[in-house]
């Protein structure tokens, strides 16, 4: 016989998973008050009530016998083993229906769902899940979970351009990792987040010191963590103007990291290399074009809208650098028709390029636009980006007066 309060909790989970109110589930065959007492465990269900609710919910009576947390555990197992969109959607529904009695299971579910948002480029959705995950990590009390949650939140906030909040999360994760004596992977993941945020905040000496610590920590590897560490080290060197050093880091990652381990990261490394070839002095558009070609081939197997947008943005910068201004405008027009799935910095890059094209055509709104972008970046404490925009504005103004070919946005 079905027992309370387990039966009531199970009914409530199934109802919420289907987005039904108590009155909608009760329908004409049961009073809302009676259903409420069943869900609270105050009334023992009759056989007739069980049959009626099973029919309304589209389940078998035996499904009410599932123990608390079982639905979430089952959905979590499916999502972790298959990673399919349908399994992740089932997990999302099970999480909405689950109570607060299983914090470790909820943490794992939130982690998987946040990863799904990240792959899709939905950083706003990812942030909401990660903030809940961080609170749960505090409740669970495991240092590893607290560090992983804060680390991922820091990277998400950086993608959204919220640098002060990202720095706070990254520093918090770094302190926890240091005090908790965690393993190499967790410590490296923290340093990855910390370096990228410090660089955005303009703290280049700190970023370089932590980048060197990071590469020493993963030295001798060739896995995804090592490749991303080399990419991060390259990014710091780019911002310090050390283009040869950045190219050495990226070339080593490109040579040793196998696409079979993580095709998305392999593709991102190609995009990063392509952008570096446009940034270095002198620029190498031919090498950048080869990176674009390699990335296009891999993108066919990824199906990621955010990565496709990043590739289109890189192609627009390449077109601009090679004086194919109409092509650059066409590519920017294509991106304007889509919901942006890129990071804050990459979206700003697009705005920079739009304003550069306006300046090139004699439209003064381009100057005002670049100035507004730089001022906003300063307000957001994104010091590195602000400095980059001011430099591009100065170069654009000087080149427009001279009538020479402008350079692409970094």
C-alpha positions, 0 to 999 in steps of 0.5 A: 500500500502506498504510504504518506508522506512519500506518496504526496511528495511524488504526486507533487513532483510529477505535477510540477514537472508537467507544469500543472497547478493543483486545480488543473490536476484535480480537475472535476473528479477531485477537490483541490483541497483534498489534493492539497492534503494528499500532497502534504501527507495529511491524508492517506490516498484511497485506491480510487484517488491513486487511480484517478491521479495516475490517469491525470498524470499519465503514469501507472499507479506503481510510479507513485512508489518511487522513493524521494529523489529517485526521479532526479537520480534516474534523470541524472543518470540518463543525462550523464550517460547520453548527454542528449538534448531530450535527456537534459530536458528531462533532467531540467523537469526532474530538477524543477520537481525535486525538493531540497532533500538531495543537495548533492544530486541537485548540484550534479544536475545543475552542473550538467544543465549549466554546461549545456547552456555554456555550449549553446552560448547561453551565458545568462541561463548558465549564470542563473544555474551556477549561482544556485549551484554555488549556494548548494556547494556551500550547503554540501560543504565539500571544498571541491564542489565549492571551488568548482562552482565558483570557478565556473561562475567566474568564467561565466561572469567574465563571458558576460563582461561582469569583471568585478563580480568575476574577479571576486568569484575567481579570487574566492575559488583560488583561496579555497583551492589553496587552503583545501589542498586540492588536486592538479585539475581543480587548481589548474581550472581555478588558475585558468579562470583567475588569469583570464579575469585578471587580464580583463581587469588590467592586472597584467603582472598578476595575470602573467605570474598566475599564467606562468604558475599555471603552465608549470602546473600542467607541464608535460601534458597534452590533454584538454586542460593542458591545451586550454592552459597554453591558450590562456598563457598565449592570451596573456602574452598577446595583451602584453604585446609579446606576439612571438611568445603567444604564437609559440604557446598556441603552436605547441597546443595546436601541434600536440592536442588531438581533436578526438579528445575535444573537438570544440576546444580544438576548433577554439584553438584554431579560432584563437590562432586565426585571431592572433595572426590578425593581431600580430605585427605584421599581420599574416592574413594568409595564416589566418585564412588557413585557420578559418578553413580548418575551423570551417571543416571542424564546425560541420561536426560540432553544430554550435551556434556560438562557435559559428558566430565566432568564426563569422566574426573572425572572417569579418575581421579578416575581410576588413584587414584585407580591404574587402569592406563590402564582405565585412559589412555582409558578414556583420549583417548576417550576425545582426540577424541572429541572437548573439551567442558569443562572449561580451568581449566578442560582441564588443569586437563586432561593435568595434568593427561596425564603427570602424567601417562607419569611420572609413565611410566618413560617418562621424557616428563611428567615432562617437560609437567607439568612444561610447564603447571605451567609456562603457568598458571603463565603467564596467572595470574592463580596463584591458578592453577599454585600453584596446578600444581607445587605441583603435579609435586613435588609430582609426582617426589617424588613418582616416585623416591620412586616407590609409588602410585601417587595421582590424580590431584585435 
